[in-house]
Amino acid sequence: MTDDEARLAGELVAMAAEDHAATALAHSEDVAERLAWRRLTARHGDRLDEIMDGHGWPTADRFGADAARAAWLIAQHADHQLHVQRRAVELMTAAVESGAASVRDLAFLTDRTLTNEGREQIYGTQIAGVDADGGPVPWPCREPDRVDALRAGVGIEPFAAYTARHAPR
């Protein structure tokens, strides 16, 4: 890892830590707190876009596993910057094809981007809301009958197991 990559890796990890610390703001009833979340994720999305300009997708082999995971999280939360998410999907797809990125993470980011575009997701990773009993309901899927097979192909647990962890207790 070069000195520049090490510096950027530290920056990505710090942004992810800041993101984790502020996640509760995303669904706050306080408008000012939701705005603070949007500003934070937009600032991080802009910075990730700059990093992708100069270095491509931040892979674990170049930036370390923590920084690669941080880059994915930042892209995942760039919900109001579809250009950043689309670009991250494109670069991450190439990295997955060369064995340098996680196909599981790419599946989550792909679904997130598709749902943010108002399109059907592939892997059923994005939850739209809850049903009358409080159980999670996914955003519509392209192939609902194949969701579990598609999930298995990228290392994601079956949809029922995934949603059981999020069901009301």
N, C-alpha and C positions, 0 to 999 in steps of 0.2 A: 504494500500500500504506500502510495506516495504521501508526502506531507500534506499536499492539497486534498487528497482523498481522505486522509485521516481527519483533517480539519472539517471537511464537509460531513464526514460520518458523525463527528461529535455534534455538529449543528443539527443534523437530521434527528439524532437521538434526543437532543434537547427539545426540539420542536414536538416530537412525539410525547415526551414527558409533559410538556405544557398542554398538549391536546388532552391527554388522559386526565390531568388535573382539572380541566375546564369542561369535560364532557357533560356534566350535569346541567350546564348552562344551555345546552342544545334544546332541551325540552322544558325549560323553566317557564313558569307562567308569567314571569317578569319580562316584558318586552325588551328592556335595556340589557338584561342578561342574554337573551337570545341574540340580540344584535352584537353583543360582545363575542359570542361564539362564532357568528358569521364573519366578523372582522378577523378573528384569530385564524379560522380555517382558510379565509381568503388570503391572508398574509402568508400562511404556510403554503398554500397552493401556488401562489406567485413565486415563492422561493424554490419550491420543487420544480416548477417550470424552468426557472433559470438554471438549476442544477442539471436538469435533463438536456437543456440547450448545450451545456458544456461537456457533459459526461455520459449522456445516454441514461439508460435505466440504472439506478444504483444497486448493483448486484452484490451479493454476499461475498463473492470471491474478490471483489475490488474494494468494497467499503465495509465489510464485516456484516455478520448476520443481524445484529441489532439495528444497524443503519438501513439495511435492506428492508427489514420489517417496518421500520419507522417510515420509510419512503412509501411503502404500501399503505400504511395507515393514513398518511397525509393525503395521498391520492384518493383513498376511500372516502375521506371526509371533505373533499373538494366538491361538494354537491352543487354549488352554485357556479362552478367553473368547469363546465362540460369539456371545454377545449383541453384542460389539464387532464381530466379523467380519460378522455379519448386518446390523448397522446401517451399517457401512462399505460393504457391497455395495449396500444400499438408497440411501444418499446418493451413492455413486459412480455408480450407474446413472443417477440424475437428472442428475448432472454430465456424464456421457457423452452423454446425450440432448440436452443443451444445448451440446455441443461443448467443455466445459470440462475434461474428463478423458480419459484414455487408455483406449480400448476394449480394448487389449491387456492393460493392467494389470488392468482389471476382469475379464477372462477368467481370468487367473491367480488373482485373489482369489476369484472365484466357484467355481472348481474346488477351491481350498483349503478354502473354507467347506463345500462339499458333502461333500468327503471327511472333514472333521472331524465332520460330522453322520452319517457312515456311509452316505452316499448315493453314487450313481454321479456321476462328474464329466462334464463336457460336452466340454472341449477337450483332455483327456489331458495336462495340465500337471503332474500330481502323480504321482510315482513311488512305488510301494508297496514295492519291494525289488529284488532281482536274481534272475535265473534261474540254472540250474546252471552256465552258462558265465560268470556275472558280469555279464551284460547287464541293463540296466534294464527293469523291468516296471511298466507304469502301473497305478494303481488302476483298477478297472472303470469303463468309460465307458458312457453312456446309448446312444450310437449309434456303436459302434466302427467301423462301415464308413464313417461320415461324418466321422470325427475330422479328417482332413487338410483337408477342405473347410471345416469349422467353424473350424479353426485359421487357414486362409488368410483367412477372412472377418474375422478380428480382427488380422491381421498377424503371426501366429506361424508359424514355419517348420514344414515337415512333420515328423510325429512321428519318422520314421526319421532325419532329419538332426539333430533335437534329441537323440535318444538316442545317436546315433553319437558325439556330443561327450562323453557320459558313460560310454561303454563302456570296459571295461578295455583297457589298451594292452599 
